[in-house]
Amino acid sequence: ADRAVTDAVEAFGRLADCSDASITSFFERAAALLADESVLADLTAINEADVASALERGRSVTRLRLDARMIDDMAAGLRMWADAPPERDGLLETVEHDSWRIETRRAPLGVVGFVFEGRPNVVVDAAGVIRSGNTAVLRIGSDALATARAIIERVLRPALAECGLPIGAVGLVDAESHGAGYALFSDRRLSLAVARGSGAAVASLGSVARSAGVPVSLHGTGGAWM
């Protein structure tokens, strides 16, 4: 967790020097890679192994299967971010006085940490924070860990590299232990902690983040984040 956050912090600093056009190209390239037959073959094979392993352990695989619909939705999400207007910086409001003025400006948050259960599509969803100049560190449930690793290695990082963005902009806490999520959320360098999953687990993670002074966005009983 420490290594992934360190990489994301460094990537956040470097992302400020990257153009909005490069960020747009990243989303377009990632969507194209999701449609590449060789990439899809690799992702499907790895996901099938994750599904088989989960079934052997009596786990639900409803949201784990990387089927055609999920892949199409992931690509559509990436294209949506490509079409979204750049909002890394901007003037929101100005209050004028006789000899001075106050400006309210938009600025990126920093590193966003995500902890979620075995839903591979969330790996791509979380990459959307790059549009607004932020970076992400992910901790996914063990059922989908290999699938998440493959998505990052075969889709997101190649697209980041090809478009001149720092590859640490989307990182993975590559560990099966539940403690990995707590380790991530206890890192004071996070600017926001987002948790998705069951109510009790999410509440516990939120307590860890708050204890570290990290703002939280928790959705244990449904909902979404923007």
N, C-alpha and C positions, 0 to 999 in steps of 0.2 A: 504493500500500500504506500509506504514511504517513497519507494522508487517511482511508482506511477505518478504520484502527486508532484514529486520533484520534476519529472519530465513535463508534466502539464503546466507547472508554474513557469518553467523555461519557455515552453511553447507559447504561453500567453504573452510573454514579453516580446517574442519574435513575431507573433501574429499581428501586433500593432503596426509592423512595418510592411505587411502584405497588403496588396490592393484588394478592393472589393471585387474587381474583375477576377482575380485569382480565386477568391472564395466562391464566387459563382461557378467558375470552371471546375472547382473541386466537386461540387454537388452534381454537376452535369456528368463529370467523368465517373463518379461513384455509381450513378444510375446506369451508365453505359456498361460498367463492369458487371453489374448485377444481371445484365442481359447477355453477357458473354458465355457461350456454351461451355467452355472449359472451366470457367470460374463456377458456373452453376453446377457442373458435374462434381467438382470438389466439395462445394458447400452441401450438396444433397447427400453425398456419400458420408460425410462427417456427421451431418444431422441424423441420418438413418442410424448410425452407430449410437448417437446420444439417445435416440428414441428407444432403440433395442435395450440399451442399458437401463433406462428408466423403467421400461416395462418389466424387466427382470426383477426390479426392486419394488414392483407394485405401485409405481408412481403414475399420476395422470400425465398424459402426453398431448392433451387437447391443444394447448398453446405452445407446445414444444415443436410440433411438426413444421418444418420449413417447406410448405407446399406452394403451389403456383400462385395462389391468391395472396399469401403472405409476401412473397417475393415481389409481386406486382404492386402491393401496397407500399412496400419499402421503397421501390423505385419511384412511385408517385410522390412519396414524401420528400425524397431527395430533389425531385424536379420542382416541387412546391417551394423548397428553400432556395433553389436556384433562381426562381422567379420573384422571390420576396425582395422588397426594397432594402438596400443597405441601411442599417441603423446602428452602426458602431459609434457614431458621434453625431450630434446635431443639437441645434438650439431649440428648446421647447418653449421657453417663456422669457421675456425681458421686462423688468420693472424699472422704469426711468425715474430719476430724481434730478434736481437742478444741476448738480455737479458730479453725479455718479449714477451707476446703474447696477442692477443685479441680474445675472443670467442663470437660468436653470438649463443645464445641458444633460444630454444622454451620454452614458459611458458604459463600457463593458463591466461586468461584475468581477470576473477572474476565473477561477477553477470551480466547476460545478461537479459535485460528486453524486453518482447515481447508484443506488442499491435496489435491485429488483429480482423477481423470481425468473424462472426459465422461459422467458419469451424472447426469442432471438431478434424480433423486429425492433425491440427497444434499443438495441445496440445502434441501429441506424437512426432511430428517432432522436437519441441523445446527441448525435453528431450535429443536429440542427443548431445547437448553441454556438457553433462556429460562425453562423451567419451574423450574429451580433457581437462577434469578436471575443467570445469566451472559449474555454477549453473544457474537456470532460474527462473524468475518470470513472470507470464503470466496475461494479462488482455484481456479477450475475450468479444465479443459483447454479449449483453444481451439475444439475441435470443438463443444462445447456452450455456449460463452460467451453467445451470443444467447439461447438457451433459458433459461439461468440468469438472465440479466438480466430476461427477461420474467416469470419466476416471482416474482422479488423485486419488480418494479415493479407487477405485476398482482394478486399474491396476498398476499405477506408484508407489504410496506410499507402497503398500504391497510388490512389487518387490524390492524397495529400502531397506525396513526393513529386508526382508528375506536374502538379500545379504550383509547386514552389512553396507550399505551406509546411510548417514544422510537423513531423509525423507524431510528435508527442501530444498533438492537439486532441487526440482521442486515445486514451490509455485504458488498459484492462488490469484489474487486480487479479492476476492469474493464480487463484488459490481456491480450493474447494471448501475450506473451513468457514463456518459461519463467523468466526472471529475476524475474518478478512473484512467483512462489512463494518464491524465495530472499529477496527483499526483505521479504516478509511474515514469514517465519520468523526473520529476523535482527532483528526489532523486539522490543526488550527489554520492551516493555509487554505482550506476550502472557503470559498465565498458563499456557497449555497449547497445544502445537502438535500437531495431529492430521494425519497424512498417510496417504493410501490410494492404492495404485497398484502399479507394478512394483517389485520388490525393490531394484534399483540406484538408481532415482530416489528412492525413499523413504529409503534409507540416506543418500543425499547430503543430502536435505532435513533429515533428523534431525541430521546433523553440523552443519549451519548453525545450527539451533535450539539445539543444545547449546552451541555456541561462543558464542551470545548469552546463555547462562544460562537458556534457556527449557526447561521439562520437555516431554518428547515422548511421544506415543502413536503407534507406527508399526505399520502392517499391510501390509507389502509382499507377503506370501504368503498372504493370506486372513485371516479373523477378523473381528471387529467391535469396536465401542467402545460404551460405555454412558455 
